[in-house]
Amino acid sequence: MKKIRDCIGHLACCGDAKTGYITSLYKGHRTSTYLAVGETFTIERPDTKTEITRITDSTFRVVSHPIAA
């Protein structure tokens, strides 16, 4: 599992591009899913929004940006 970090360096989730499995743990709440190639998973936290897209069986694209206060 690869650690995926947001734009300010916080751990957003962990993912395995080969299987498409994504898991996120935040304040004791675990969320997990399987992404097909081309699907996107969005994680919104109080200070960031992170979108993880499974591009191929070996690659995720991560787009993260801060949320304005």
N, C-alpha and C positions, 0 to 999 in steps of 0.2 A: 504494500500500500504506500502510495506517495503522499506526503504531506503537502497540502495546498494552502497557501497563505494569502491573506487579503493585502490590500495596498498599504496598510500600515504595519504589516508584519505579524498580525495575529493569525493563529491557526484557524482557518475557516472550516476545513474538512480534510478527510483522507479519501483517496480514490485509487482504484485499480482500473486503468484504461483498457486492459485486456478483456476484463469481464464487464466493465461499465459500472461496477459497484462503487457507490459513494456513501460515506457515513459522516455525520456531523454531530458533535456533542457540544451543547451550550447550556450552561446553568443547570446541569443534570438532566436535560432533555436530549434524547438521542433520536436522530432522524436518519433513515437510510433508504436508498433506492437504487435501482439499476437503470442506467441510461443506455438507450440504443444509440448508434452512431447518428449524429445530427441533433440529438436532444440536449436540452439545457436545464440545469438545476440552478436555482437562484437562492442565495443566502443573504437575508437582510438582517443586519445587526443595528444597534442604535447609532453607530458612527460610520458604517460602511455597507455597501451593496456589492456582492460578488456573484458573478455569473460563470458557471463552469459548463462548458460545452464539450461533449465527446466528439472529437473530430475523426479519429480513426481508432483501430484496435490498440494503438500504442500512444495516443496523444489526447490530452485535454487542452482546450483553450480556456484561459482564465482571464476575465476582464473584471477589474475591481476599481471602485472609486469611492471617495468619501461622500457621505451624505451631509448636505449643508444644514446647519443648525437653525 
